Amino acid sequence: MSTLQTSSPLRLGILGGANIAKQFTRDVRPSERVRVTAVASRSEDNARAYAEANQIDTWFGSYEAMLASAEIDAIYLPLPNSLHAEWAIKAAEHGKHILCEKPLALNRDEAERMFDAAERHNVLLLEAFPFYFQPQTTDMMTLIGEGAIGSVRSMQANFGFTVRDPGTNIRMKPELGGGALLDAGSYPLSLIRLVMGGAPHSVQAVATWADSNVDISLMATLLYADGRRAQLSCAMDGANHRLATIVGTQGTIDTEYLNHTSDEIAGNAYGYLPSQMRVRRGIPNSVPFEAVTSQTGSGFLFAAERFAQMIASHDEAASAYYMQASLDNAATLAAIIESARTGRIVEL
């Protein structure tokens, strides 16, 4: 993997003018480790307007022009899901590190081709789940690793919201990789993969389908070879909800696993809230839950700085870990949607 001097900020370009990239750019701006220095769009006028509106110094009138620039070290890729593989591979071929929005790929074959390109061209490819890099997630895994709840036996994780402008929203377009599972369900699945430590051996799912033929809501059961189970729920037709319960042999953890967090209950400038987490260290319900307090902040900032740190330190172990997690996630997502469409249990 190519490296940077630790004293040099990572020069990051935004590939495409997606709305989520505006929040990403804003939240990463305070970083001394990462600097968003450019944006590319499919037209010069759009790129210039986006750059000026988001305090970005440089713009490119095509994706290819930014990838060819020697002034860019890495890209943030927030394009529609169906375009992730194509542009991640092209970025790798130009020697750019890639921080890719979730879900990384539509299936394991795409994910493997993306990682193969990154390995061939000696760059880092990292899937950008903001909550994954939150200190709260680190604290949760520390509790589990220390045996605070014994051995994990099962868990449930959910995430859902009401999709806005369903007639035009890309989340409702199957050709762009839309649907509740890929958009919302990839979050609880990634948490499940983190806690369970690997992919399930089989899945069973049911879904409700929108007129556009994307899943508007879905529930799945994940079965593991050692008898453990996990349940996933996601939706684009309900009130916002996001919670996971992890059950061990000696206790329980509840977590909201939010992407972006704040110490403030109300009044945060960006609408960020505390992400609640609590642990019960014991078997009976008479044991009270303890609140767990963690450092707060933007998950975009935490993810971008972890990305830069991995590049600067040539962290092969972390790169390999995150790669395997993304490959497992891609394979599991594909199996879940196949099960939902066929009504069968699908083995990975």
Secondary structure, DSSP 8 states (H G I E B T S, - for coil): -----TTS-EEEEEES--HHHHHHHHHHTT-SSEEEEEEE-SSHHHHHHHHHHTT-SEEESSHHHHHT-TT--EEEE-S-GGGHHHHHHHHHHTT-EEEEESS--SSHHHHHHHHHHHHHTT--EEEE-GGGGSHHHHHHHHHHHTTTT-SEEEEEEEEEEE-SSTTT-GGG-GGGT-SHIIIIIHHHHHHHHHHH-S--SEEEEEEEE-TTSSEEEEEEEEE-TTS-EEEEEEESEEEEEEEEEEEESS-EEEE---SSB-S-SS--TT--B---EEEE-SSSTTS--EE-------HHHHHHHHHHHHHHHT-HHHHHHHHHHHHHHHHHHHHHHHHHHH-S-EE-
